[in-house]
Amino acid sequence: MVTIQAKSNVYGVKHFVVDTKDDFKLLRRDLLFMGSTAFVISTGETYIVDGNRNWVLKSGSGSSAGDDSEGDSGDDTFDTIVYDGGEIL
């Protein structure tokens, strides 16, 4: 089963919740945008889509349920930076 969370739909970025990694097969790669994420319930891992539209395990992912050792506040807001090709200060 796949659930799409439309909380933050910026430039096509989507946040999915899937039961297992096998559910990635249900998601069309041509509709995935870099930065989209998927949380895998069975493993507790989070994957992110790279520039080649591949799912990559997000660093620090997969901690046990309820483990808040990294101090995650539970606030799932994201900063979006759009690079327009100009000078980076």
Summary of the structure (lengths in Angstrom):
residues: 89
radius of gyration: 14.2
end to end distance: 43.2
largest distance: 43.3
contacts: 166
relative contact order: 0.17
helix: 10%
strand: 22%
